Amino acid sequence: MYKRILLKLSGEALQGSDKHGINTDYLLKYAEEIKLVADNNTQVAIVIGGGNIFRGLSGVQRGFDRVKGDQMGMLATVINSIAIQSVLLSIGQKAKVLTSIRIEPVGEYYSHDKAIEYMNSENVVIIAGGTGNPFFTTDSAAALRAIETKCDVLLKGTRVDGIYTADPEIDKSATKFHTLTFDEAYGRNLKIMDLTAFTLCKENDLPIIVFDINEKGSLLKIVNGETIGTIVKNK
């Protein structure tokens, strides 16, 4: 159903059951799921957060300058991107890291043409460094890069299997939405992505699917058209 996707992963997803850092078991699990999709002839771009290493806003609360804090967060996303690239390569999947900030030879400087060229050559493309600017989240980077690279859908991998009326980990009576429009999600004040990312997707008619990244095979089911998680779209 989807020929080119952008997968957004939080940095916290990579820490798994650990309190911080990168859990190699989870890293391998995600890499295997991504390779299954790539083997299915679906082109894959990835944007990963850096919250498992450093979060800019948390630094501000401890006295960091916001710009410096966000720059540290950008570098954290580069570390995570190199980690997922290394594991993908180890299991036989071609992968390239492109960075929104110049950091050669760690990664190549990002351009949307280069990203598309690599995806057309069967590489998984991992786009690191956020947007390259402070005051923007990796959610915003994911939305922007998905639009630039003409992805069919933005997939947000989370710990829960979709969007609920309330946090299902706290409120057991919360009910799940299977489909939502952008306007409905905004009207209900559902915290799917930050407002900048959400608006970018709405204005560019890019659907968002929120799903449980830890459910084995879920990523492949989505690209094959199965109803998994919650889809947010214009109509």
N, C-alpha and C positions, 0 to 999 in steps of 0.2 A: 504493500500500500504506500509506503514511504521510501523514496529512492535516495534521499539525502536528509540526514537528521543532525541536529545538534543536541548532544547530551550535556546537561548541566548537573554537575556533582558538587556537593558541598565539601569543603575540606574535612568537616566532621565525619563525613561518610568514610573517608580513608582511615580515620583513627579507629573505626570499628568499636570494639568493646574496651579499647584503651582510653585513657583520659586525655591523651594528646599524642602528637606525632603520627606516624604512618604504621598501620597494622599490615604486615606483609600478606597475611592470609586473606584479608579483605581486598587488598590490592590485586592479588592474583584472581580472586573470584570475579571482580569487576572486569578485569582484563579478558577473562575467558568469555564473559557475557558479551563484551564488545566484539571480540573476534568472531563469535557465532553470527552476529549481525553482519559484520564485514564479509564473512564467508557466504552470506545470503545475498550478496551483490547490493547491499545498501551502503552508501557512502556515509562516513561518520566523522563529525567534528565534535570536539569535547572542550568544554570550559570548566575548570575546577576552581573552587574557592581555596582560601588559605587559612581558614579559621582554626584548623588543627595545629597550626604553627604560630601564627600571629594574626590578630584581628585589629585593624587600624583604630576602630572606635574604642576598643578596650584600652588601647594605648593612650588615647586622648584622656580617658578617665583617670589615668595615672600620671598625667602631666606632659605627655608627648604632644608636640605640634601635630595638628591634624594632617597636614600635607606629608610630613615625615612618617607619621603612623601609616597612612595609606600606601606610601612608597614601600614600607616594610611589608605590608600585606601583599603588595604586588609581587615582591620577591618570594614570598611564601608560596604564591600560586605557581611560580616557576619551579620551585623544588618539587611540588606535588606533580606538576606536569612531566618533569624528567622521570619521576618515579613510575608513573603509569606508562610512559614511553618505554622505559627499560623493561618492564614486565611484558608489555605487548611484544617487543622485539624478541624476548626470550621464549615466547610461545609461538613464534613464527609469523607474527602480524607486523607488516611494515607500518611505521609510525614516524611522524615528524612533529617537532615542537616549533611553533612559531610564537614569537613574543611581541607584545605591544610596546615594549621598551627595548632599546638596543642593548643586547647582552650577548653578542656573538663571542665565542663560538658555542655558548650553551644552547642557544636556539637561534633560528633565523628570524630576522625582523619581519613582522606580519604585513602582508598585503592580501586583500581578498582574492586577487588574481592568482597569487601563489598558492593560497589555501585551496582554491578550486582545482588548480592544476595538480596538486598533490593528491587530492581526493579522487580525481579522474585517473590517477596512476595507482589506485588501490591502497593508498596510505590512509591510516587514521590520522587526522590532523588535530593536535592538541594546542589550543590557543591560550597562551599564558600571559600574565601581566595585566589582567583586567582590561579596561579601555586604554590604559596607559596614562590615565589622569586621576588625580585625587578626587574625592567626593562622589565617586561612582562605584557601585557595588559590582561584584562578579555576576549578579543577576542581570544588571544592565549590560555588562559585557556580553553575556550569553545571548541576550535578545539582539543586540547590535550585530554580533558576528553571524548569528543565524540569518538575519536579514541580508547582510552583505554577501554571504556565500550562497544565497538562494536556497536555503534549506526548506523542506516541506513542513517541518514541525520542530518545535522546541520541546524536548523531553526533560522534565525535572525529576530526577531520582531522589526520593526521600525515604524516611523510615516508616511511612504509613502508605496505605494502598490507594490514596486519592485525597480528595478534598472533602472535608466534613463540615457540618454545621458548627462544630466546636472541636477542640483538640481531643481526638479519640483516646489518647493516652491518659487524659485527665478525666474527661466526661464520657462515661461508658454509654450514655444515652444518645450520644452524637450520631447523626445519620449521614450517610455518604451521598454525595452528588455524583452521578455518572456523567452528566453533561451540564455545562453552564455557558451562558454567554458572558462576554467581557462585562457588559453592563450589569448583569445579575451579580456577578462576582464583586464588582465595585460597589453596587448598592447594598450588598450584604456585608461589606467591609471584610471580605475574606482575604487573609494575608497570604496570597499565593507567591507573589514576587514583589519587589519594591515597586513603587508607583511609576518610576521612570521606565523600568523594564516592561511593566504591564502595559503602559501607554504605547511604547514602541511596538509591541506585539499587536495591540488592538488596531493601531493606525495603519499597520502594514499587513493586516489580515494573516498573521502568523499564529496558528493554533498552538496552544500549550497543553501538554499532557503531563499530569502529576501522577506518579506511580511509585510503588515500593521497589526500590532498586535491589533490595536484598531477597526478593522472591525469585528463585531460580527460574530462568527462562523468560522472565517478564519482558525484557527488552526485545527479544526475538518475537514474542507474541504480538507486541505493539506494531512492529514494522510489517508483520504479516496480516495486520488488520483486525486482530482480536480486540475485544472490548476489555481493556485493562485500565485501571486507575480512573481518573477524571479528565475529560477533555474540556478545555475552555476555548471558545471560538466566537466569531462575530454573530453567526446565525446557526 
